[in-house]
Amino acid sequence: VPMVAPGNVQIHVINSTLAKVHWDPVPLKSVRGHLQGYKVYYWKVQSLSRRSRRHVEKKILTFRGNKTFGMLPGLEPYSSYKLNVRVVNGKGEGPASPDKVFKTPEGVPSSPSYLKITNPTLDSLTLEWGLPTHPNGVLTSYVLKFQPINNTHELGPLVEIRIPANESSLILKNLNYSTRYKFYFNAQTSVGSGSQITEEAVTIMDE
């Protein structure tokens, strides 16, 4: 098997899900056989928004021939990763380069895990929601938009409310009685807005 690990491994993080890795080629003598390519091993060490460590699954990308760089797609935003590179000949893999740590920046969050609308009264509705399954960063706020829907399914004026990120419920007051409302709800990080969840609810007709 090859005797030497690739040197001078450098990682350039392009965005929250993509990085580029470079390395120096090993001397051909040290390959001790036919150079087939290089293998990059990389794995997520932890999510920076949740401190939980789970079973680490190593991913391997193979770059054929004498390439000295490659792209790592499909990374998770706002996470810490480790990576090493090995050279491959017909017999197997050489030693791994020292592990390098790199971090991906924040991305936009996934949609809130649920939006529940309860306790209808004549002029109010109570909203409850769950955190996004993948915050992909530090949540800065939630954005709620809502509008009435009349009997002919036309949409009325849209109202927008920004809610602090540490809240998980809200009582909406001063609504019209016996009116259907449509709600659009999403979470935000400093990067931008995540995908939204929609729901409808009706205030009651009379006490």
Backbone as a ProteinNet text record, in pm:
[ID]
protein_1_A
[PRIMARY]
VPMVAPGNVQIHVINSTLAKVHWDPVPLKSVRGHLQGYKVYYWKVQSLSRRSRRHVEKKILTFRGNKTFGMLPGLEPYSSYKLNVRVVNGKGEGPASPDKVFKTPEGVPSSPSYLKITNPTLDSLTLEWGLPTHPNGVLTSYVLKFQPINNTHELGPLVEIRIPANESSLILKNLNYSTRYKFYFNAQTSVGSGSQITEEAVTIMDE
[TERTIARY]
85.2	0	89.1	32	112.2	170.1	287.4	358.7	330.7	290.3	288.4	146.7	111.3	-18.7	-4.4	-109.9	-106.7	-81.3	-4.6	27.6	-47.7	-33.5	-84.3	-233	-312.2	-456.8	-520.2	-591.8	-656.5	-805.2	-888.4	-1033.7	-1084.9	-1161.2	-1223.1	-1374.1	-1438.1	-1583.1	-1649.8	-1729.6	-1790.5	-1923.9	-2009	-2134.2	-2176	-2300.2	-2339.5	-2352.1	-2350.6	-2363.8	-2253.2	-2154.1	-2053.2	-1913.7	-1815.4	-1676.2	-1587.2	-1467.9	-1370.1	-1245.8	-1188.6	-1067.5	-952.6	-834.5	-711.7	-607.5	-519.2	-406	-288.6	-167.8	-50.1	-40	0.8	15.6	130.3	117.9	229	335.9	462.5	565.2	527.7	542.7	498.6	570.2	696.8	769.9	698.4	640.3	579.2	447.5	394	266.5	286.7	407.1	444.6	343.1	310.2	215.5	147	33.5	-39.3	-126.5	-107.8	-187.6	-330.9	-424.6	-565.1	-639.1	-597.6	-666.2	-648.7	-736	-733.2	-872.3	-875.5	-1003.7	-1008.9	-1121.2	-1143.8	-1247.9	-1207.6	-1299.6	-1345.3	-1475.8	-1521.6	-1644.4	-1661.7	-1773.1	-1808.2	-1937.3	-1987.8	-1954.6	-1890.6	-1855.6	-1972.9	-2030.5	-2149.1	-2219.8	-2347.7	-2422.7	-2394.1	-2370.7	-2336.8	-2460.9	-2580.9	-2701.8	-2754.9	-2719.9	-2760.2	-2636.3	-2616.2	-2491.5	-2493.3	-2599.9	-2608.1	-2507	-2438.3	-2349.1	-2419.7	-2423.3	-2488.3	-2385.5	-2431.1	-2341.8	-2284.6	-2152.8	-2086.8	-2074.6	-2128.9	-2121.3	-2017.6	-1911.6	-1806.9	-1851.8	-1828.3	-1858.8	-1726.5	-1726.7	-1603.8	-1631.3	-1546.6	-1552.4	-1421.2	-1429.5	-1309.1	-1288.7	-1165.5	-1129.9	-1024.2	-1058.4	-974.7	-850.3	-745	-624.8	-546.2	-476.9	-385.9	-449.9	-582.2	-650.2	-597.2	-589.7	-541.5	-645.1	-770.3	-876.4	-1008.7	-1108.2	-1241.8	-1345.1	-1472.3	-1582.6	-1652.6	-1695.5	-1773.3	-1914.6	-2010.3	-2146.9	-2230.6	-2348.2	-2446.5	-2409.7	-2329.2	-2295.6	-2415.2	-2416.9	-2524.5	-2478.3	-2566.1	-2526.6	-2498	-2416.4	-2389.2	-2345.9	-2245.8	-2196.5	-2044.5	-1988.7	-1843.6	-1810.8	-1714	-1675	-1526.5	-1491.1	-1349.7	-1327.8	-1202.7	-1172.5	-1027.3	-1001.6	-863.9	-859.6	-739.3	-721.3	-621.5	-643.5	-553.3	-532.3	-416.1	-389.6	-421.3	-462.3	-507.1	-428.8	-377.2	-324.8	-404.9	-361.6	-436	-445.5	-358	-355.2	-444.6	-457.9	-538.7	-505.1	-534.4	-516.8	-389.7	-329	-216.3	-263.3	-169.1	-206.2	-287.1	-365.4	-450.5	-368.3	-398.5	-340.7	-398.1	-331.3	-388.3	-529.2	-618	-755.4	-756.5	-835.7	-855.5	-999.5	-1019.3	-1154	-1198.8	-1323.9	-1378.3	-1524.5	-1574.2	-1711.5	-1788.5	-1913.2	-1998.9	-2074.6	-2103.2	-2176.2	-2325.2	-2397.7	-2542.1	-2612.5	-2725.7	-2812.9	-2950.6	-3050.7	-3187.9	-3249.6	-3341.4	-3397.7	-3500.2	-3527.8	-3642	-3769.5	-3884.9	-4009.7	-4031.8	-4105.3	-4140.3	-4203.8	-4178.3	-4221.6	-4374.4	-4444.8	-4591.7	-4645.1	-4770.6	-4844	-4985.3	-5023.9	-5153.8	-5234.7	-5362.6	-5446.8	-5564.6	-5575.1	-5673.8	-5751.3	-5845.3	-5920.4	-5982.9	-6060	-6124.2	-6226.5	-6229.4	-6336.4	-6395.3	-6477.1	-6535.9	-6428.3	-6324.4	-6226.7	-6081.5	-6058.4	-5918.2	-5896.1	-5769.9	-5725.8	-5590.3	-5564.4	-5435.2	-5350.5	-5226.1	-5134.1	-5023.4	-4991.9	-4877.2	-4793.9	-4662.4	-4576.2	-4454.9	-4389.4	-4269.9	-4147.3	-4031.8	-3905.4	-3883.9	-3812	-3773.4	-3689.2	-3711.4	-3630.6	-3484.1	-3456.7	-3318.6	-3307.7	-3263.8	-3251.9	-3145.7	-3040.7	-2933.4	-2868.1	-2872.6	-2815	-2881.7	-2863.1	-2927.2	-3055	-3169.1	-3295.1	-3298	-3335.2	-3343.6	-3487.7	-3583.6	-3724.6	-3813.1	-3943.5	-4044.6	-4121.3	-4174.7	-4259.6	-4395.6	-4499.8	-4636.6	-4706.4	-4765	-4849.6	-4987.9	-5091.3	-5225.5	-5320	-5427.2	-5526.4	-5661.3	-5771.3	-5903.9	-5936.6	-6018.9	-6069.3	-6220.2	-6278	-6423.8	-6495.2	-6628.6	-6707.4	-6683.4	-6635.7	-6608	-6458.3	-6394.9	-6253.8	-6157.5	-6198.2	-6103.4	-6024.3	-5898.5	-5812.1	-5814.1	-5825.6	-5824.2	-5682.2	-5667.2	-5533.7	-5445.2	-5317.5	-5220.9	-5158.7	-5160.9	-5097.7	-4972	-4862.7	-4737	-4693.7	-4655.8	-4608.4	-4475.1	-4378.2	-4249.5	-4251.5	-4212.7	-4221.9	-4081.8	-4044.5	-3910.4	-3887.4	-3762.3	-3728.7	-3753.6	-3760	-3778.5	-3925.8	-4017.8	-4160.9	-4207.9	-4311.9	-4367.6	-4519.8	-4579.9	-4725.1	-4759.7	-4880.7	-4924.5	-5077.2	-5137.1	-5282	-5305.1	-5373.4	-5405.9	-5540.4	-5542.7	-5667.8	-5719.2	-5834.7	-5895.8	-5924.1	-5961.9	-5999.9	-6150.2	-6197.3	-6340.6	-6409.6	-6533.5	-6603.4	-6647.9	-6665.6	-6713.8	-6637	-6505.8	-6423.2	-6313.7	-6294.7	-6184.5	-6056.9	-5947.7	-5817.9	-5717.9	-5630.8	-5520.7	-5390.8	-5308.2	-5182.4	-5062.7	-4956.9	-4829.3	-4722.9	-4640.7	-4551.4	-4413.4	-4308.2	-4173.8	-4076.4	-3960.9	-3854.2	-3743.5	-3660.7	-3551.3	-3420.9	-3309.7	-3176.1	-3121.1	-2997.9	-2938.9	-2920.8	-2924.3	-2906.9	-3035.9	-3151.1	-3277.4	-3390.6	-3501.4	-3624.6	-3623.7	-3671.1	-3686.5	-3819.4	-3844.9	-3970.1	-4087.7	-4204.9	-4317.4	-4414.9	-4489.6	-4594.2	-4724.8	-4832.7	-4958.8	-5069.1	-5166.5	-5276.5	-5396.3	-5517.7	-5637.4	-5716.8	-5789.1	-5875.1	-5986.4	-6094.6	-6212.2	-6245.4	-6275	-6325.7	-6472.3	-6522.8	-6658.7	-6765	-6885.6	-6990.9	-7053.9	-7095.7	-7149	-7131.4	-7134.8	-7114.9	-7233.5
-119.4	0	124.8	241	363.5	394.5	462.7	485.6	621.9	719.6	858.8	915.5	999.8	1069.4	1197.9	1240.9	1371.1	1482.9	1582.7	1693.2	1819.6	1919.6	2054.7	2054.2	1982.6	1976.8	2110.8	2171.7	2301.7	2289.2	2353.3	2349.5	2491.2	2510.7	2640.4	2621.4	2679.1	2666.5	2767.8	2717.5	2803.4	2860.7	2776.1	2824.1	2724.5	2735.6	2654.3	2505.3	2465.9	2323	2271.1	2355.6	2315.7	2363.9	2275	2312.7	2251.8	2312.5	2262	2223.7	2108.6	2063.8	2050.9	2096.9	2088.2	2006.1	1940.6	1873.5	1870.3	1848.7	1833.1	1687.2	1660.5	1520.8	1454.6	1323.8	1251.2	1221.7	1206	1166.7	1031.4	1019.7	896.8	772.8	786.8	670.3	611.9	702.7	656.9	583.1	591.8	524.3	372.9	329.9	185.6	106.5	160.7	92.2	193.9	153.9	239.8	337.4	467.6	568.5	564.3	525.4	520.2	649.5	719.2	843.3	874.9	963	1005.8	989.5	952.9	940.7	1046.1	1117.9	1215.6	1156.5	1140.1	1096	1219.9	1237.1	1351.4	1310.5	1373.2	1339.8	1458.9	1464.5	1573.8	1543.8	1637.7	1619.9	1662.4	1779	1821.7	1935.7	1950.9	2067.3	2180.3	2301.1	2413	2472.3	2435.7	2489	2393.3	2266	2169.8	2095	2084.8	2025.6	1873.3	1814.7	1668.3	1604.6	1504.4	1427.1	1295.7	1258.7	1131.9	1042.8	926	832.8	900.1	894	964.6	872	916.5	837.1	901.3	826.4	881.8	871	978.1	976.6	973.2	907.8	895	939.6	1027.6	1065.1	1024.7	962.5	919.8	1009.7	1061.5	1145.2	1069.6	1034.3	944.9	1015.7	936.8	987.1	1083.8	1178.6	1264.5	1398.7	1397.9	1522.3	1566.1	1696.5	1745.4	1836.1	1826.3	1901.7	1831.5	1864.6	1808.6	1888.6	1870.9	1940.6	1845.4	1900.3	1824.2	1883.1	1822.6	1876.9	1819.4	1875.6	1817.7	1827.5	1927.8	1946.8	2007.6	1991	2052.5	2188.8	2290.3	2424.3	2427.2	2523.1	2554.1	2429.3	2359.5	2234.6	2233.2	2149.2	2130.8	1993.9	1991.7	1869.9	1841.1	1714.3	1675.9	1605.2	1608.4	1555.9	1509.3	1401	1365.7	1308.2	1299.3	1256.1	1140.5	1043.6	927.5	902.9	849.4	812.9	664.2	625.2	487.7	429.5	306.4	231.2	101.5	12.5	-110.7	-201.7	-182	-268.2	-213.8	-81.5	-26.4	119.8	161.7	302.9	323	440	479	540.3	590.7	650.8	779	812.6	932.6	1055.8	1166.3	1294.7	1331.5	1420	1459.8	1517.8	1487.8	1539.2	1692.1	1749.9	1895.5	1923	2026	2065.4	2184.5	2183.9	2304.7	2319.5	2442.3	2472.3	2532.6	2490.9	2551.6	2668.8	2775.4	2889.8	2860.1	2954.4	2938.9	2934.9	2866.3	2865.9	2912.8	2898.3	2931.2	2808	2827.9	2713.5	2636	2513.1	2440.5	2503.3	2460.4	2520.4	2482	2563.2	2523.7	2385	2306	2165.7	2150.9	2247.6	2245.7	2385.4	2410.1	2532.2	2487.8	2514.3	2468.6	2591.7	2595.6	2711.2	2663	2719.6	2669.4	2787	2753.2	2850	2963.2	2931.4	3041.5	3112.4	3245.2	3323.2	3411.2	3505.9	3597.8	3675.3	3719.6	3810.2	3769.9	3642.4	3602.5	3455.5	3423.1	3284.8	3268.9	3148.6	3121	3035.3	3079.4	3004.8	2943.1	2817.4	2751	2687.1	2684.5	2628.9	2560.5	2478.2	2405.2	2454	2437.9	2478.6	2407	2469.2	2395.9	2273	2163.3	2042.3	2070.2	2150.3	2187.7	2340.3	2394.6	2540.4	2594.6	2514.7	2554	2686.7	2719.8	2845.3	2889.1	3015.2	3072.8	3143.5	3100	3163.8	3307.5	3401.5	3542.6	3584.5	3525.7	3560	3464.3	3476.9	3412.8	3523.3	3492.8	3588.6	3522.2	3589.5	3543.5	3641.1	3587.7	3669.2	3604.8	3687	3629.3	3724.3	3666.4	3746.7	3676.2	3754.3	3692.1	3634.8	3529.9	3472.9	3490.7	3557.3	3575.2	3456.1	3460.7	3344.6	3306.1	3400.5	3366.7	3334.8	3302.2	3258.8	3366.9	3492.2	3599.2	3630.9	3667.2	3695	3844.1	3876.9	4016.2	4065.7	4185.5	4244.4	4156.3	4154.8	4070.4	4150	4091.4	4153.1	4073.7	4142.7	4073.6	4109.7	4008.4	4028.3	3956.5	4025.2	3961.2	3920.1	3797.1	3741.6	3702.1	3734	3696.2	3544.8	3507.1	3366.1	3278.2	3337	3253.3	3230	3282.7	3261.4	3132.3	3070.4	2949.7	2954	3068.7	3083.2	3231.6	3259.4	3397.5	3399.6	3497	3516.4	3634.2	3606.8	3712.1	3771.1	3902.3	3966.6	4059.7	4119.2	4217.3	4160.7	4032.4	3972.3	3993.8	3965.8	3975.1	3844	3852.9	3729.9	3651.7	3522.9	3433.1	3452.3	3459.8	3484.5	3378.4	3329.6	3235	3314.5	3272.8	3336.6	3234.3	3280.5	3195.4	3248.8	3155.8	3191.9	3135.4	3215.2	3172.3	3198.8	3099.2	3111.7	3056	3132.4	3077.8	3130.1	3064.9	3104.8	3171.6	3250.7	3320.5	3305.3	3298.8	3317.4	3447	3481	3604.2	3593.6	3470.1	3451.1	3483.4	3453	3479.7	3393.7	3393.7	3324.1	3179.4	3090.8	2950.5	2926.1	2800.2	2767.9	2781.2	2814.2	2845.2	2730.3	2735.7	2638.2	2719	2663.2	2739.2	2664.7	2739.3	2682.6	2776.3	2723.1	2807.9	2784.5	2887.5	2874.7	2977.9	2953	3039.1	3088.5	3217.8	3270.7	3228.7	3229.4	3175.7	3280.6	3228.3	3314.1	3400.2	3336	3413.4	3332.2	3402.7	3333.8	3239.3
0	0	0	-36.3	-37.2	100.9	101.6	227	288.6	207.7	254	243.7	342.1	337.6	256.9	187.1	119.6	221.5	180.1	271.4	236.8	324.7	300.6	263	342.8	315.1	354.1	261.9	284.3	252	334.5	311	291.3	185.1	157.1	162.8	266.2	281.1	187.8	94.2	-7.9	40.9	98.7	158.8	266	312.9	428.9	398.3	270	236.9	144.7	112.6	14.2	56.1	44.7	71.2	-36.7	-54.4	-151.2	-72.5	-104.1	-34.9	-135.5	-95	-176.5	-101.1	-172.1	-107.9	-204.6	-149	-234.7	-278.1	-402.9	-446.2	-369.8	-349.9	-285	-391.4	-350.7	-448.3	-510.5	-642.5	-710.5	-658.1	-617.6	-562.8	-441.9	-360	-234.4	-257	-380.3	-408	-411.6	-452.7	-459.4	-542.1	-657.3	-744.4	-832.7	-887.7	-980.7	-900.9	-922.2	-853.6	-906.6	-819.7	-863.8	-833	-728.6	-693.3	-546.1	-498.9	-358.8	-299.1	-170.4	-100.2	9.4	14.6	121.4	216.3	342.2	447.7	523	541.5	620.6	701.4	815.8	903.5	990.5	1026.1	1109.5	1254.7	1320.8	1462.1	1549.8	1521	1595.3	1523.1	1558.2	1512	1608.7	1557.4	1645.6	1711.9	1663.6	1728.5	1834.1	1824.1	1927.7	1970.6	2100.1	2151.2	2151.2	2097.8	2104.4	2008.8	2057.6	1970.7	1941.2	1816.1	1783.9	1713.4	1675.1	1605.7	1481.4	1468.6	1358.1	1237.3	1126.5	1004.1	912.4	882.9	795.3	650.4	577.1	434	359	242.8	164.6	21.3	-28.8	-169.7	-235	-351.6	-423.7	-545.2	-557.5	-673.2	-753.6	-875.4	-956.2	-1008.6	-1029	-1096	-1007.8	-1072.3	-996.4	-959.8	-938.6	-895.9	-760.6	-739	-609.3	-542.1	-585.5	-517.4	-544	-463.8	-485.6	-407.9	-446.8	-379.8	-282.6	-169.5	-71.1	-66.7	-139.3	-141.1	-26.6	-7.5	85.6	231.8	269.2	409.9	483.3	615	693.6	742.4	730.9	776.4	926.7	965.9	1106.5	1183	1125.8	1185.1	1181	1267	1271.9	1209.7	1118.6	1047.7	1066.3	1050.3	1039.8	906.5	860.5	727.7	722.5	647.9	612.7	471.2	415.2	276	273	187.3	170.1	21.4	-12.2	-151.3	-168.7	-290.3	-315.8	-433.5	-417.8	-532.2	-546.2	-636.8	-662.5	-541.7	-444.6	-326	-214.1	-208.8	-99.3	-73.2	49.5	86.7	167	147.8	230.2	361.2	442.5	570.9	550.4	652.6	645.8	681.1	615.5	656.2	793.5	868.3	999.3	980.3	1075.9	1067.4	1069.2	979.1	977.5	1018.2	1098.2	1140.3	1056.1	1012.2	948.5	989	980.9	1022.8	905.7	893.2	791.2	854	776.6	832	847.3	905.6	922.6	786.6	785.4	668.5	711.5	625	665.7	731.2	826.8	899.4	816.7	860.3	803.7	860	811.9	860.3	1007.7	1084.3	1221	1220.1	1324.9	1321.2	1322.3	1382.4	1371.7	1402.3	1361.1	1395.7	1431.4	1557.8	1607.6	1645.6	1606.6	1638	1722.1	1844.9	1941.7	2001.3	2093.2	2173.8	2091.6	1989.1	1915.8	2004.6	1999.4	2061.9	1951.8	1991	1891.8	1816.7	1891.9	1828.7	1853.4	1892.6	1915.2	1880.4	1852.5	1829.9	1900.1	1951.9	2015.4	1921.4	1898.9	1812.4	1897	1869.2	1933.7	1823.7	1843.1	1738.9	1798.8	1715.2	1757.1	1680.8	1742.7	1680.1	1547	1452.9	1331.7	1367.7	1296.1	1319	1291.3	1187.8	1153.9	1159.9	1275.6	1284.4	1187.3	1161.9	1068.2	1105.5	1234.5	1281.6	1409.1	1444.6	1563	1517.8	1570	1531.2	1582.2	1495.4	1535	1560.9	1489.3	1509.6	1430.2	1456.2	1371.8	1300.5	1183.1	1112	1087.5	1135.6	1114.8	1020.6	915.1	827.5	828	826.1	819.1	747.3	692.9	620.8	626.8	625.3	624.7	487	487.6	361.8	365.5	266.2	270.9	207.7	207.3	163.7	19	-62.2	-202	-221.3	-108.6	-109.3	-159.6	-149.1	-180	-53.3	-73	41.3	72.2	201.5	245.4	266	327.6	347.2	436.7	403.5	474.6	589.3	708.9	826.6	859.2	894.5	926.5	1068.8	1146.1	1284.2	1300.6	1363.2	1394.1	1541.4	1568.1	1704.3	1751.4	1876.9	1926	1918.3	1896.5	1873.1	1995	2115.3	2235.6	2268.8	2188.2	2213.7	2146.3	2204.6	2141.4	2132.7	2171.2	2155.4	2148.4	2100.6	2082.1	2079.9	2148.7	2138.1	2043.8	1932	1834.6	1870.9	1896.8	1938.3	1828.7	1856	1765.1	1626.3	1621.6	1493.2	1472.1	1352.4	1323.4	1362.4	1410.2	1449.3	1325.4	1343.9	1238.5	1106.6	1118	999.3	989.9	867.1	843.2	813.6	876.2	852.8	801.5	715.4	666.7	726.8	777.9	844.4	768.2	762.5	702.8	809.3	837.7	953	918.8	947.3	926.6	1031.7	1039.3	1131	1050.1	1119.2	1052.2	1129.6	1055.7	1113.1	1052.7	1088.5	1033	881.6	828.6	683.6	607.7	668.5	599.4	651.8	575.7	615.7	569.6	656.6	619.7	550.2	516.6	446.2	543.6	488.1	576.1	588	697.5	724.5	717.2	662.5	652.3	726.7	773.2	851.4	836.5	858.8	857.3	984.5	1027.6	1145.7	1138.2	1215.4	1209.6	1350.3	1363.7	1490.8	1504.9	1628.6	1644.7	1610.2	1583.9	1529	1639.1	1750.3	1862.6	1989.4	2103.3	2229.9	2256.4
[MASK]
+++++++++++++++++++++++++++++++++++++++++++++++++++++++++++++++++++++++++++++++++++++++++++++++++++++++++++++++++++++++++++++++++++++++++++++++++++++++++++++++++++++++++++++++++++++++++++++++++++++++++++++++

